[in-house]
Amino acid sequence: MEVKVAGPAAAERRNRPARRVRPPRAAAPRRRSRKVKGLAYAAPTAVFVTVFFLLPLLLVGQMSLSDWPLLAGDRGVNAPENYTDVTDSTLFWPAVRFTLLYTAIVTVALLGLALLLALLVQESRPGAGFFRTVYFLPGALGLASASLLFWGLYSPTTGPLSRALEKLGLVDDPVSFLGTPTAALLSTVFLIVWKFAGFYMLILLVGIQRIPHEVYEAARMDGASRGQIFRSITLPLLRPSIALSLLLCVTGSLLAFDQFFILTKGGPDNSTVTIVQLIYREAFQRLNLGTAAALSITVLAVLLLLNALQFRGLRRADES
């Protein structure tokens, strides 16, 4: 067998660094074209966010630091008077307490019912699609429309609910579903649960269906009961969906306005005034945009803090 011995020239060629291959000249124009297309796709969203979010936010920030009556315009900086006036209002702390109470009740009732409905319709049984549609259908109705509908149902004189209770002999007199603070709160909570339970059911149902069936089969083979499977498998693996539902529910409840504005107008005796209703009163009844803007900035800061804490808690739970 003949063995070839490489000479000095061959060794020098092997030790010579490889040449850098220059990209074709057309690659740079293509990259620029892709960047231009990307900017073109992102431009409408950037313009929308700037015009309808960033600029109004800056304007609200300026209002919160200025003496700004609704009908007179900017009268100059008066910081931090608007922020101190917020807490001086007699309705501020009652509105904070009521909003927190309403948020706690709605969150527990709504997510609990949504989880129950998701568990009931998670399997592909005959009629499961029909019940999913029925549960979700109230979510397609606007909140203002739903509030007007329930306002008619709750009417003690013309509403069908009070008449039905009287005909059944359960009550002797017309029922005022919105006449007392407790009744107004619970009636509004019932409206919100009826409207949004199907929406949150859909979020949780998607999370349940993403759990692999093999995990459930292995647990059943090990003799785990339904309760053990729910506590040890469904709830831990459903944590991201529950966290998303919790975030949306808490944020929406803290910003409650339409349902109370239509059903109770803040009554009876200002017992159902929420934070957002207080902002509305400051701006359009007391005609003080400065104080309303200061309260809006405060609510925004609290919401950002709560969302950050929720995301941090979810991240820690995932890491553990």
C-alpha positions as CSV (number, residue, x, y, z in Angstrom):
1,M,0.0,0.0,0.0
2,E,1.5,3.3,-1.1
3,V,1.6,6.1,1.5
4,K,1.8,9.6,0.3
5,V,3.9,12.0,2.4
6,A,2.6,15.6,2.4
7,G,5.2,18.2,1.5
8,P,5.9,21.6,3.1
9,A,3.5,23.3,0.7
10,A,0.6,21.0,1.7
11,A,1.3,21.6,5.4
12,E,1.3,25.3,4.8
13,R,-2.0,25.2,3.1
14,R,-3.5,23.2,6.0
15,N,-2.3,25.7,8.5
16,R,-3.5,28.7,6.5
17,P,-6.6,30.3,8.1
18,A,-9.8,29.7,6.2
19,R,-11.1,32.5,4.1
20,R,-14.2,34.4,5.3
21,V,-17.0,33.9,2.9
22,R,-18.6,37.3,2.2
23,P,-22.4,37.2,2.1
24,P,-23.9,38.1,-1.2
25,R,-24.5,41.8,-1.7
26,A,-28.2,41.2,-2.0
27,A,-28.4,39.9,1.6
28,A,-28.1,43.4,3.2
29,P,-31.0,44.9,1.1
30,R,-33.1,41.9,2.1
31,R,-32.4,42.4,5.8
32,R,-33.3,46.1,5.5
33,S,-36.5,45.1,3.7
34,R,-37.4,42.8,6.5
35,K,-36.8,45.5,9.1
36,V,-38.9,47.9,7.1
37,K,-41.7,45.4,6.9
38,G,-41.5,44.7,10.6
39,L,-41.7,48.4,11.4
40,A,-44.6,48.7,9.1
41,Y,-46.5,45.9,10.9
42,A,-45.7,47.3,14.3
43,A,-46.4,50.9,13.4
44,P,-50.3,50.8,13.7
45,T,-50.1,49.2,17.1
46,A,-47.5,51.7,18.2
47,V,-49.6,54.6,17.0
48,F,-52.7,53.2,18.7
49,V,-51.0,52.7,22.0
50,T,-49.4,56.2,21.8
51,V,-52.5,58.0,20.9
52,F,-55.0,56.2,23.1
53,F,-52.9,55.2,26.1
54,L,-49.6,57.0,26.5
55,L,-50.8,60.5,25.6
56,P,-54.0,60.3,27.8
57,L,-51.9,58.9,30.6
58,L,-49.5,61.9,30.4
59,L,-52.5,64.2,30.3
60,V,-54.0,62.6,33.4
61,G,-50.7,62.9,35.2
62,Q,-50.6,66.6,34.4
63,M,-54.2,67.0,35.6
64,S,-53.4,65.3,38.9
65,L,-50.7,67.9,39.6
66,S,-52.8,70.9,38.5
67,D,-55.9,72.9,39.6
68,W,-58.1,71.8,36.7
69,P,-61.8,72.4,36.9
70,L,-63.9,70.7,34.3
71,L,-65.3,73.9,32.8
72,A,-62.4,76.3,33.4
73,G,-59.3,74.4,32.2
74,D,-55.8,74.3,33.6
75,R,-55.2,77.0,36.3
76,G,-51.7,76.0,37.1
77,V,-49.8,73.5,39.3
78,N,-51.1,72.9,42.8
79,A,-49.3,69.7,43.7
80,P,-49.7,67.8,46.0
81,E,-53.1,69.3,46.9
82,N,-55.1,67.0,44.7
83,Y,-53.6,63.9,46.2
84,T,-54.3,65.1,49.8
85,D,-57.8,66.0,48.9
86,V,-58.5,62.5,47.8
87,T,-58.2,61.1,51.3
88,D,-60.1,64.1,52.8
89,S,-63.3,63.0,51.0
90,T,-65.9,61.4,53.3
91,L,-66.6,58.8,50.7
92,F,-63.0,57.7,50.0
93,W,-62.4,55.2,52.8
94,P,-66.0,53.7,52.7
95,A,-65.6,53.4,48.9
96,V,-62.2,51.6,49.4
97,R,-63.7,49.2,52.0
98,F,-66.7,48.4,49.8
99,T,-64.6,47.9,46.7
100,L,-62.3,45.5,48.5
101,L,-65.3,43.6,50.0
102,Y,-67.0,43.4,46.6
103,T,-63.7,42.2,45.0
104,A,-63.2,39.4,47.6
105,I,-66.8,38.1,47.3
106,V,-66.9,38.2,43.5
107,T,-63.5,36.5,43.2
108,V,-64.3,33.6,45.5
109,A,-67.8,33.1,44.1
110,L,-66.9,33.6,40.5
111,L,-63.8,31.4,40.3
112,G,-65.3,28.7,42.5
113,L,-68.4,28.4,40.2
114,A,-66.2,28.6,37.1
115,L,-64.0,25.8,38.3
116,L,-67.0,23.7,39.1
117,L,-68.5,24.3,35.7
118,A,-65.2,23.5,34.0
119,L,-65.0,20.2,35.8
120,L,-68.6,19.3,34.9
121,V,-68.1,19.8,31.1
122,Q,-64.4,18.8,30.8
123,E,-65.2,15.3,29.3
124,S,-66.6,14.8,25.8
125,R,-70.0,13.5,26.7
126,P,-73.2,13.8,24.8
127,G,-74.6,17.3,25.4
128,A,-71.3,18.6,26.8
129,G,-70.9,21.1,23.9
130,F,-74.5,22.3,24.4
131,F,-73.9,23.0,28.1
132,R,-70.6,24.7,27.4
133,T,-72.4,27.1,25.0
134,V,-75.2,27.7,27.5
135,Y,-72.7,28.5,30.3
136,F,-70.7,30.8,28.1
137,L,-73.7,32.6,26.4
138,P,-74.2,35.3,29.1
139,G,-70.6,36.4,28.5
140,A,-71.6,37.5,25.0
141,L,-74.0,40.1,26.5
142,G,-72.6,43.6,27.2
143,L,-72.2,44.5,30.9
144,A,-74.4,47.6,30.6
145,S,-77.1,45.5,28.8
146,A,-76.9,42.8,31.4
147,S,-77.2,45.4,34.2
148,L,-80.3,47.0,32.5
149,L,-81.8,43.5,32.2
150,F,-81.3,42.7,35.9
151,W,-82.5,46.1,36.9
152,G,-85.8,45.2,35.3
153,L,-85.8,41.7,36.9
154,Y,-85.1,43.2,40.3
155,S,-87.8,45.9,40.1
156,P,-90.2,45.4,43.1
157,T,-93.2,46.7,41.2
158,T,-92.8,45.4,37.7
159,G,-90.0,42.8,38.0
160,P,-90.9,39.1,37.5
161,L,-88.8,37.9,40.3
162,S,-90.7,39.6,43.1
163,R,-94.0,38.6,41.5
164,A,-92.9,35.0,41.3
165,L,-91.9,34.9,44.9
166,E,-95.3,36.4,45.9
167,K,-97.2,33.8,43.8
168,L,-95.2,31.0,45.4
169,G,-96.1,32.3,48.8
170,L,-92.5,32.8,49.9
171,V,-93.1,36.5,50.6
172,D,-96.1,38.6,51.4
173,D,-94.8,42.0,50.1
174,P,-92.8,43.0,47.1
175,V,-89.1,42.3,47.5
176,S,-86.7,45.2,47.2
177,F,-83.6,43.5,45.8
178,L,-81.7,46.7,45.8
179,G,-83.3,48.4,48.8
180,T,-80.7,47.6,51.5
181,P,-76.8,47.7,51.4
182,T,-76.5,43.9,51.8
183,A,-79.3,43.1,49.3
184,A,-77.8,45.5,46.7
185,L,-74.3,44.0,47.1
186,L,-75.5,40.4,46.8
187,S,-77.8,41.2,43.9
188,T,-74.9,42.8,42.0
189,V,-72.6,39.9,42.8
190,F,-75.3,37.5,41.4
191,L,-75.4,39.5,38.2
192,I,-71.6,39.4,37.8
193,V,-71.3,35.7,38.6
194,W,-74.2,35.0,36.1
195,K,-72.5,37.0,33.4
196,F,-68.8,36.0,33.7
197,A,-68.9,32.4,35.1
198,G,-68.9,31.0,31.6
199,F,-66.0,33.2,30.5
200,Y,-63.8,32.0,33.3
201,M,-65.0,28.5,32.9
202,L,-63.6,28.6,29.3
203,I,-60.2,29.7,30.6
204,L,-60.1,27.0,33.2
205,L,-61.4,24.4,30.8
206,V,-58.6,25.0,28.3
207,G,-56.1,24.6,31.2
208,I,-57.8,21.3,32.3
209,Q,-57.7,19.9,28.7
210,R,-54.0,20.6,28.4
211,I,-53.2,18.2,31.3
212,P,-52.0,14.9,29.8
213,H,-54.5,12.0,30.2
214,E,-51.6,9.7,31.0
215,V,-51.1,11.5,34.3
216,Y,-54.7,10.8,35.3
217,E,-54.4,7.2,34.2
218,A,-51.3,6.6,36.2
219,A,-53.0,8.1,39.3
220,R,-56.0,5.9,38.9
221,M,-53.8,2.8,38.5
222,D,-52.1,3.7,41.8
223,G,-55.6,3.8,43.4
224,A,-56.0,7.5,43.8
225,S,-59.5,8.8,44.5
226,R,-61.1,11.6,42.7
227,G,-60.5,14.0,45.5
228,Q,-56.8,13.1,45.6
229,I,-56.5,13.4,41.8
230,F,-58.1,16.9,42.0
231,R,-55.8,18.1,44.9
232,S,-52.6,16.5,43.7
233,I,-52.9,16.8,39.9
234,T,-55.6,19.1,38.6
235,L,-55.1,22.0,40.9
236,P,-51.2,22.1,40.7
237,L,-51.2,21.8,36.9
238,L,-54.1,24.3,36.6
239,R,-52.1,27.0,38.4
240,P,-51.3,29.2,35.3
241,S,-55.0,29.2,34.3
242,I,-56.1,30.0,37.8
243,A,-53.5,32.8,38.1
244,L,-54.7,34.3,34.8
245,S,-58.4,34.1,36.0
246,L,-57.5,35.6,39.3
247,L,-55.6,38.5,37.7
248,L,-58.5,39.3,35.4
249,C,-61.1,38.9,38.1
250,V,-59.4,41.1,40.7
251,T,-58.6,43.8,38.2
252,G,-62.1,43.9,36.8
253,S,-63.7,43.9,40.3
254,L,-61.5,46.8,41.5
255,L,-62.6,48.8,38.4
256,A,-66.3,48.0,38.9
257,F,-68.5,50.8,37.6
258,D,-71.2,49.9,35.1
259,Q,-73.2,47.5,37.2
260,F,-73.4,49.7,40.3
261,F,-74.0,52.9,38.2
262,I,-77.0,51.3,36.5
263,L,-78.4,49.1,39.4
264,T,-77.9,51.2,42.5
265,K,-76.4,54.6,41.6
266,G,-74.2,54.2,44.6
267,G,-77.1,53.7,47.0
268,P,-78.8,53.2,49.2
269,D,-77.2,55.9,51.3
270,N,-73.9,55.8,49.3
271,S,-73.3,52.2,50.6
272,T,-72.4,50.8,47.2
273,V,-70.0,53.6,45.9
274,T,-66.9,52.1,44.3
275,I,-63.6,53.7,43.7
276,V,-64.3,54.3,40.0
277,Q,-67.7,55.8,40.9
278,L,-65.9,58.1,43.2
279,I,-63.7,59.2,40.3
280,Y,-66.8,59.8,38.2
281,R,-68.4,61.9,40.9
282,E,-65.3,64.0,41.3
283,A,-65.0,64.7,37.6
284,F,-68.6,65.1,36.4
285,Q,-70.6,66.0,39.5
286,R,-68.1,68.1,41.5
287,L,-66.4,69.2,38.2
288,N,-62.9,68.7,39.6
289,L,-60.8,67.0,37.1
290,G,-57.6,67.4,39.2
291,T,-58.8,65.4,42.1
292,A,-60.4,62.8,39.8
293,A,-57.1,62.5,38.0
294,A,-55.1,62.1,41.2
295,L,-57.5,59.3,42.3
296,S,-57.1,57.7,38.9
297,I,-53.3,57.7,39.2
298,T,-53.5,56.2,42.7
299,V,-55.8,53.4,41.5
300,L,-53.4,52.7,38.6
301,A,-50.4,52.5,40.9
302,V,-52.3,50.1,43.2
303,L,-53.3,47.9,40.3
304,L,-49.8,47.8,39.0
305,L,-48.5,46.8,42.4
306,L,-51.1,44.1,42.8
307,N,-50.4,42.7,39.4
308,A,-46.7,42.7,40.1
309,L,-47.2,40.8,43.3
310,Q,-49.4,38.2,41.6
311,F,-46.9,37.6,38.9
312,R,-44.1,37.3,41.5
313,G,-46.2,34.8,43.5
314,L,-46.9,32.8,40.4
315,R,-43.2,32.7,39.4
316,R,-42.2,31.6,42.9
317,A,-44.8,28.8,42.8
318,D,-43.6,27.6,39.4
319,E,-40.0,27.6,40.7
320,S,-40.9,25.6,43.7
